[in-house]
Amino acid sequence: MRIGIDTFACDGGKSGVGVYLTQILKRIPPSGASFELFGWGFDRFAFSEAAPNMEFIPQCFINGKTANALWHIFSYPQFVKTRNYGACFFPAAHRQLPVASPCPSIGVVHDIASYWGARKTREHLGVVIRMSLPGAVRRLDRIIAVSNWVKNELIEFAGLKESQIEVIPNGVDTSVFFQRPRNDQSVVLIQPFSFRRPYILYVSRIDHPVKNHVKLIEAFTIFKDRTHYPHRLVLAGSTNRGAEKVQQAAYTSKYRGDIFFTGYFPSKNLPELYAGADIAVIPSLYEGSGMGILEAMASGIPVACARTASLPEVAGNAALYFDPRNAEEMAERMVTLTANHDIYREHRRLGLERAQLFSWDTCAERTLEIIEEITDK
C-alpha cells in the first residue's frame, strides 16, 4: 500500500506547519506502509533529514499559489491514479487541498485564519483556494484539528459536524527544548548573531497585524518607561505582509536601539535562543495551536500570552494573560514576570509541567493510526 504525503504549503519545513510535518516524518516506522512525498521541486531536500529513505516526487512546475491550486484541482486526480496511492495525507489542509480525491484522504487543519476577521487583517491564500477550501475540507475522509478552538471554527466556517473532526494537539520536542543551566554571561552567541542579555523574546513570522508586533513594541516602550530595566526585545521570524509597518514602529520607538530583528531564524538554533531569554511574550490576535508557547515553557522560560483563540487552551494555568489589544495590560504582565521573582519561578515551574502534556510521539502515533484506519477500509 502506497501513501502520498502532500508537502505543498508546508514552507519547506520553515514554519509551524513545516515543523509539524518534520516531526511526523521522523516517527514513521521504516516497515509497514510505503510513504512517499510529493510537492514543489525546490522542496526536494527540505525533509530529507527527517525522512532520508522516503522518495520525493516533484510536481507543479509553475510557481505560485493560484497555479498550485489549479494543479490540485486538475492534475492531482490523475497523479494519484498514476502513483496508485491507497490514501493521501495533507499536513496543511487549511492551505491547500484538491477539490476531490480518487483515493481516501486525511487532512490536518492548523487554523482557519483565512476566514477570520476583516479581509485586511489576514494573509489570504488566493481567490481559488479561498472559494474551494471549505467544500474540499468537507470531502476529506478524516479531519484532524490541532486544537478544540480550530475544531469549533471548522464547525462554524466549514459546516462540519463535530463527529467528523478529531482533535490531536501538536507536541514539543523536549529532547531539544529543555531547561538549560543559566550562566552569568551577558552575551548569548548563536552564529551569526550575538544577543545581549537580558532580553524578552517573541518567535513568530512578522505578519501585520495578526501577529501583533506593533502592539508588543508599544507595550515594550511602556515596560521600559516604568522599569528602566536593561531588557531588549528580540523579534525572531521571517518577514511577511505588513512587515514594513512593524519595522516603522520599531524605528520610531525611543527604545529602537533595544529592539532586534533576526529575520528567519534557523530551527536548530531556536533552543539556544529560548534558553537565553528572560521571558517570552506571545501577543498574537490569532493562533491555531500556539507552538511557541510550548517551546518556551519546555525551555523553562515563563510566558505571558494573549487571552485569545487557542492560546489559553495550550497554556492552561501556566501563563500570565493579557488582552492583546491593550498595550498597558501587556506591559503590566511583562513587568510582573521580570520584577516579581516568586511569580517568575512559579510560572517557570508551571510551564515545565504544562509542556510535558504535549508530545510529538503521541501526536504522530494517533495520526498514523488514522491513516492506517483509512487505508484498511
N, C-alpha and C positions, 0 to 999 in steps of 0.2 A: 504494500500500500504506500503510495507516494503522496506526501502532503506538501503543498506550496505555502510559503510564507511571504507575504507582500511587504517589501521594505520601503515602498514608496511612502513619502510623508513621514519617515522616521528620522529625517535630518542627519543621515549618516552617523547616527549614534551620538550626536552632539546636542541633544536636548533631553527633556524628561522622558519623552516617548522613546527616544533612542536608547536611553539608559534602561528603560523597561524591556525593550526587545533584547538588548545585550544580556540582561540578567536571565531572561527566559532561555535564550540560546545556550547559555553556559550550563543550563540544567537539563537540557535534552539528552537523554542517555544514548550512547552510541548504538545500542541494539534496538530492535523494535521497528517502528515505522520509519520509512525513509523520508526525511525532510529535505527540502531544497528551497533556496531563496530566489526571489525574482524582484527586480527593481531597476533604478537608474544605473546605467553603465558606470558612472563615476562613483557609485557606492559599492563597487565590486569588492573592495578590500576593507570597507567600513566595519564589517562584522566578522572578518576573517579570524581575528584573535579569539572571539567568543565561540566561533563555530569553524574551526580550521578545516574540518573534513566535509563541510557541507557545500554542495555545489551551488553556484550563483549563476542565474540566467539573466543577462541584461536585456531590458525591454524598453520600449517607448523612447525612441532616439531623438525626439523633438522636445527640447526643454520647455518648461512652463506648466503652470497649474491647469490651464484650460486644455492644452494638448494631452496632459496626463489624464484629465477627467474623460476626455474623448476616447483615449486608449482603453480605459476601464469600461467604457460603455460599449465600444465597437470591437475592440481587438481581444480583450480579456477572455470572452467566452471561447473563442477558437484556440487561444493559447492554452487554456486549461484542458481542453479536449486533446490537444496535441501532446501535452505533458502527461495526460492520463492521471490527473490528480484525483485522489479519493476524497480530498477536502482541501479547503483553503483557509488560512489563518490571517486575519487582518489586524495587526497590532495597533494601527492608527485608524480605526474605523470611523472616528469622528472627523477625520480629514479627507479620507479617500476610500471610496467603495465602488464596485461595479453596480449597475442598476439591477442586474440579475446574475446569478452564478449557476452554471450547469452542474456544479458539484456542491455538496454541503459546505457551508461557510460559517466561520466563527469570527466575531469581531469584538475588539476591545474599545470601549468609549472612555476616553480620559476626561473629556469635558464637552459641553455643548456651547462653548464660548461664542461661536459664530452666530448663535441665535439669541444671545443675551445682551440686554441693554440697547441703547440707541446705536444706530448704524455707525456713527462716528467714533464710538468707544471701543470698537473691536477690530482686530485684524481679520479681514474677510478672505474666504477661501476661493472666491471667484463665483460668478453667477451660475455656471453649470453645476458646480458641486453644491452650492447653497440650495438650488432648486431640487436637486435629485437626492440629496443625502437623507432626509427623513424617511422617504419611501424605501431607499436602499437599506437603511438600518432595520426597518420593519421586516424586510425579506431575509435577514440573516437567520440561520437556523438556531444559533445560540448567541446571546449577547452578554458580554461581561462589562460591568461598570466598576470603576476603580474606587467608588465611594457611594454611600447612600444618597449623598447630595446629587451626584450625577444620575443615579437611578431615578430619583424623583424628577429630575429635569427631562430625562428620556420619556417618562410617562406624560409630562406636560407638553413638551415640544414635538415629540415624535409620535405621540398617541399610542405608546406601547402599554401592554398590560404588565402589572407587577410580576406576574408569574414568568414572563419572558426573559427577565433580567436576573443575573446572578452577580452579586457584589463580591469582588475579590480585591482587597486593598493591595496597593503597591507595598514593597518592602524597603528595607535599608540593609546594606551590606555591613554588618558590624565587625567583619574582619578587616574592613577598610576604614570605616568611620567609627572611631572609638576614642575614649578619653585618653589623651596623652599627657605625660608629665609636663607641668609648666615650669619654665626656667625664668631667669631674670634678664634674659637678653631683650634689648629694646627694639631689635630689628628681626623680622622674620624674612629669611631669604628663600624664595621659591623662584628659581630661574625661569624667565629673565627678570622677575620682579623682586623688589625689596619693599617690605611693608613695615613702617614704623608703628610700634605698639604704644599705647593701647588703641584698638580700632573696633568699630561697630560694623557688622557685615550684613550685606544683603546680596544673595546669589540669585540672579534672575536675568533673563534677557531684558534689554531695555525696550519696552513696548508701551508707549504712552497712549492713553492714560491708564490702561487697565492694571499695569504693574505698579503704578502709583509712586514712581520715583520722585516726582516733583513734590508731592506732599511729604515724603520722607525727608527730602532736603530741607523743606520748610521746618519740619519737626526737629531736624538736626540743628538748625540755627537756634531754635528756642532752647534746645538742650544745652548748647554751648553758652548761650547768654545766661542761663540760670546757674550752671555749674562751674563754668570756666575750666572744665576738665580738659586735658590734652588729647582727648579721643579724636580719632579721624573716622571718616565714613568711607568704607570700601564698597564699591558697587561693581560686582563681578558678573559679567554677562555680555553677550554679543549685542550689537545694535539692531534695532528693528524699526518699525514705523514710529514716528514721533520722537526719535532719539534726539533730534536737534533741540526739542523743547526741554528735554531733561538736561542736556548739556548747557543750554542757556540758563536754566535755573541754577545750576551749579556755578556757572561763571559769574552770575550776578550776586551770588551769596557772599556776604562779607567773610565767610569762612571757606572760600573757594580753595584756599591752599591746603585745607584739611579734607577735601573731597577727592577721592581717587577712583578713576575708571580703569578697569583692567582690560576691557574688551572681552572677546571669547576667552574663557579660562579653561585650560585642559582638565578633563575629568580626573585624570590620575593624580593631579596636584591639589584637588579640592580638599581632601582630608587635612592637609597641612594648613591650608588657608583657614578652614574652620577652627583648627586646633589653636591657631594664634589669636583668634578673635576673643574679645571680652563678652560680647553678646551678639545675637543675631536678631534682626528685625525683618518681619515679613509683612509688608503693608498692602499686599495685593487686594484689588477690588474683587477679583475673581480667581479662584484656583479649583481645579477639579480633584486634586489629590494632595497637594502640599508636600511634595517630596523633600523640599528644602528644610522643612520643619524637622523631619526625621533625621536628616543628615546632621543638622546642628545638634539636636538632642543626643544622638548617638555619640557625638564628639564631645559631649559634656559641656555644651555651650547653652546657657539659658536663652530662652526665646520669648520675644514679645511679638504678637501677631494680630492681624486684623480679625475682628469678630464678623466674619463673612464667609459665604459659600461653604466649602468643605473644610476650611481650616480648623474650626472648633472640633469637628468630628475626628480629625487626625491628632490634634494637640491635646485634646481632653483637658484634664486639670493641670497639665504640666507647663502651661504658658500663661503669660500676662496678656490680657486682651485690650484692644482699643478700637474705637470707631475709625476706620481707615480714612474717612473724610475730615477728621478732626485732628489737626496737627498738634494742638495743645495737649490733647489726651495721649497721642502717640509719644510726644516728648516726655510727658509725665511718666509713662511706663519705662522709657529709656533711663530717666533719672533714677527711678526706683531700683532697677536692676543693677545700675552701676554704683549707686550710693549706699544701698542697704545690703550689707554683706550677708545677713541672715536670710533675706529673701533670695539673694543670688544663689547661695549654697542650696537652699531648699528647692529652687526651680532647676538647678543643675541635677540634683538627685532625682526629682520627679521626671525630668526629661530623659535621663538614662533609663529609668524604669519603663517609661512610655515607649521608647524606641524598641525595647525588647519584644513588644507585642506585634511588631510588623516585620515579617520575614519573607525574603525573596524565595526561600525554599518552599514555604507554604504556598505562596502565590503561584510559583511555577508548577508545583505538584498538582494543585487543583485545576489550573489552566490546561495542563497536559491531559488530565483526566477527562475534561470536557471535550478536547479534541479527539481523544480515543473513543469516547461515547458516541460522538457524531460519526466517526468512520466505521464503527461497528454496526451501525444501523443498516 
